[in-house]
Amino acid sequence: MFAPSPLPDTEPPHDCPDCPRLADFRQALRIEFPDWWNAPVNAFGDADAWLGIIGLAPGKHGANRTGRPFTGDAAGDLLFATLAKFGLSAGDYAGAPDDGLSLRGAIIINAVKCLPPANKPTPAEIHACRPFLDRQVRALPKARVFIALGQIAHQSAVKVLGGRLPKARFGHLAEHRLPSGAVLIDSYHCSRYNQNTGRLTPEMFDAVFARALAVRDEI
């Protein structure tokens, strides 16, 4: 069972051909792991969200396997625990798309929809996928606050929200008020690597979401 998109008209096709390298990688994984999702990963969450969380791309053993963003890996363990702590989810996260978890007031979308080899999309792939991010942001009329998880997500978010990168530099807890009227807050990505090295601690991650709630009440 895979999670349906709350924004179905904005998603890429199941066999999206826009990035040949990613399509070839996807096809190889379909042969190796035929029971996995192995396709562009849909957005997950509340279509009436006030908060948009923009990730990098599916993880191989996480979203690319399960079909739901941040589901089934260490990044998701921290993200969904944090969302629960701040009242942004209902139900219990169990690492599977059929665990009954739902988001309240938040939605997760990725800057790149398909799994890139070594978790590193090329600039051309990021650019090719940006129209899908743009459509999804535009389909969220109540979203005024966004969190970017990592620098690539930050760069794509700034561009779709009408900002300019030289004036909006990435940094953990950096806050950017953009021409669209949205506020973008940056966070280091909640990857296993960043957690294991101490680059991102649960307390640091909490601070990002606490600030997002405060901004929501300010604007």
C-alpha positions in Angstrom: 0.0 0.0 0.0 1.4 3.4 -1.0 0.3 6.8 0.1 -1.9 8.8 -2.3 -1.0 12.4 -3.0 -3.0 15.2 -1.5 -2.2 17.2 -4.7 -2.7 14.6 -7.4 -2.9 17.1 -10.3 0.6 18.4 -9.6 2.5 15.2 -9.6 4.9 13.8 -12.3 3.9 10.6 -14.1 4.8 7.3 -12.6 7.3 6.8 -15.4 8.5 10.4 -15.6 11.2 10.5 -18.4 12.5 14.1 -17.7 15.8 13.0 -16.2 17.3 10.1 -18.2 19.9 9.2 -15.5 17.2 9.0 -12.8 14.9 7.1 -15.1 17.6 4.5 -15.8 18.4 4.2 -12.1 14.7 3.8 -11.3 14.4 1.0 -13.9 17.4 -0.8 -12.6 16.0 -0.7 -9.1 12.6 -2.0 -10.3 14.4 -5.1 -11.5 16.5 -5.5 -8.3 13.6 -4.6 -5.9 10.3 -5.3 -7.7 8.2 -4.8 -4.5 9.5 -1.3 -3.9 7.8 1.9 -5.0 10.6 2.9 -7.4 8.9 5.9 -8.9 8.5 9.7 -8.3 7.4 10.1 -4.7 4.2 12.0 -4.1 3.7 14.8 -1.7 2.3 13.8 1.7 0.2 15.7 4.1 -2.5 18.3 4.4 -3.7 20.1 1.2 -4.8 23.0 3.5 -1.4 23.2 5.2 -0.1 26.4 6.5 3.4 24.9 6.6 5.3 23.4 3.7 8.3 21.2 4.4 10.6 20.9 1.4 13.0 18.0 1.4 15.8 17.1 -1.0 14.8 13.8 -2.7 13.7 10.3 -1.8 16.1 8.1 0.1 16.8 4.7 -1.4 15.6 2.6 1.6 13.1 5.3 2.7 10.7 7.0 0.3 11.9 5.2 -2.8 11.1 1.9 -1.1 7.9 2.9 0.7 6.4 5.5 -1.6 5.9 8.1 1.1 8.3 11.0 1.9 10.7 10.4 4.8 9.1 7.0 5.6 11.2 4.1 6.5 14.6 5.6 7.3 16.4 7.6 10.1 15.6 10.9 8.6 11.9 10.2 8.9 12.2 9.0 12.4 13.4 12.4 13.5 11.1 14.4 11.2 7.9 12.6 12.2 8.8 12.6 15.9 9.3 16.4 15.6 6.0 16.9 13.8 4.2 14.9 16.5 5.8 17.0 19.2 4.5 20.2 17.7 1.0 18.9 17.0 1.4 18.7 13.3 0.5 15.0 12.9 -2.1 12.5 14.1 -1.6 8.8 14.6 1.6 6.9 15.2 4.5 6.8 12.8 5.5 3.2 12.2 7.7 3.6 9.1 5.2 2.4 6.6 2.7 4.2 4.3 -0.2 2.2 5.8 0.6 3.1 9.4 -2.4 5.5 9.6 -0.3 8.6 10.2 -1.7 11.9 8.9 -0.4 15.4 9.0 -2.3 18.4 10.3 -1.5 21.8 9.0 1.7 20.6 7.3 2.7 19.0 4.0 6.0 17.4 2.8 7.2 17.9 -0.8 10.6 17.3 -2.3 12.7 19.4 -4.5 13.6 16.3 -6.6 10.9 13.7 -6.9 13.0 10.6 -7.9 15.9 8.9 -6.1 19.3 10.1 -7.4 22.3 7.9 -7.3 24.3 8.5 -4.1 21.6 11.0 -3.0 23.2 13.6 -5.3 21.0 15.0 -8.0 22.8 17.0 -10.7 22.0 20.7 -11.3 20.1 19.7 -14.5 18.0 17.2 -12.6 17.2 19.8 -9.9 16.2 22.2 -12.6 14.1 19.7 -14.5 12.1 18.8 -11.4 11.5 22.4 -10.2 8.3 22.8 -12.2 6.7 20.1 -10.1 7.8 21.9 -6.9 6.5 25.1 -8.3 3.0 23.6 -9.0 2.8 22.1 -5.6 3.7 25.3 -3.8 1.1 27.2 -5.9 -1.5 24.5 -5.1 -1.2 25.4 -1.3 -3.2 28.6 -0.9 -2.9 28.6 2.9 0.9 27.9 3.1 2.8 31.0 4.1 5.6 29.4 6.0 8.1 26.9 4.5 11.0 24.9 6.0 13.8 23.9 3.6 15.7 20.8 4.7 19.2 21.4 3.4 20.9 23.6 0.8 19.5 22.1 -2.3 15.9 22.3 -1.0 16.7 25.9 0.1 17.8 26.9 -3.4 14.8 25.4 -5.1 12.4 26.9 -2.5 13.9 30.4 -2.9 13.5 30.2 -6.7 9.9 29.0 -6.6 9.0 31.6 -3.9 10.3 34.4 -6.0 13.5 35.2 -4.1 17.1 35.6 -5.3 19.8 33.4 -4.0 22.5 36.0 -3.4 20.1 37.8 -1.0 18.9 34.6 0.6 21.8 32.5 1.8 21.4 29.1 3.4 22.1 28.7 7.1 20.5 26.7 9.9 17.6 28.8 11.3 18.2 31.4 8.7 14.9 33.2 7.9 14.0 34.7 4.5 11.0 36.9 3.8 10.4 36.4 0.1 8.6 38.5 -2.6 5.7 36.0 -2.7 4.9 36.9 0.9 6.1 33.5 2.2 8.6 33.1 4.9 11.3 30.4 4.4 13.2 29.0 7.3 16.3 26.9 6.7 17.3 23.7 8.5 20.2 21.3 8.1 18.8 18.1 6.6 17.6 15.5 9.1 19.7 12.8 7.4 21.2 10.0 9.4 24.7 11.4 8.6 23.8 14.8 10.0 22.3 13.3 13.1 25.2 10.9 13.7 27.9 13.6 13.3 26.0 16.1 15.5 25.6 18.6 12.8 21.9 18.5 13.5 20.6 17.6 17.0 16.9 17.1 18.0 17.1 20.4 19.9 18.3 22.2 16.8 15.5 20.7 14.8 13.0 21.6 17.4 14.1 25.2 17.2 13.3 25.3 13.5 9.7 24.2 14.0 9.2 26.4 17.1 10.2 29.4 14.9 7.9 28.3 12.1 5.0 28.3 14.6 6.0 31.7 15.9 6.2 33.1 12.3 2.7 31.7 11.6 1.3 33.7 14.5 3.2 36.8 13.3 2.0 37.0 9.7 
